[in-house]
Amino acid sequence: ALDQLLIAQLPQIVKEAAGGLAGANVSILNGADGLGEIAAGLVSQGLTILENVRRGVNAAPANDDNGTPQKGNGQLPA
């Protein structure tokens, strides 16, 4: 269920990663191949972010100063 939710967010993650290129002066010297490489790079970044979020959600809770596991609120950090 969580994996499906995260995968459903992948297009938005890629869109946000691509937003960093908005207004950038990028020269593509190898035509369609170069454009494809940029798109593939953005998807790769999105998948990396997705995997990091998945690992963070599935990580064991941190301990407080007394060594007691902390309980989260079930929400992802902002």
PyMOL commands that set and color helices and strands:
alter all, ss='L'
color gray80, all
select helices_A, chain A and resi 2-8+10-19+31-58
alter helices_A, ss='H'
color red, helices_A
deselect
rebuild
show_as cartoon
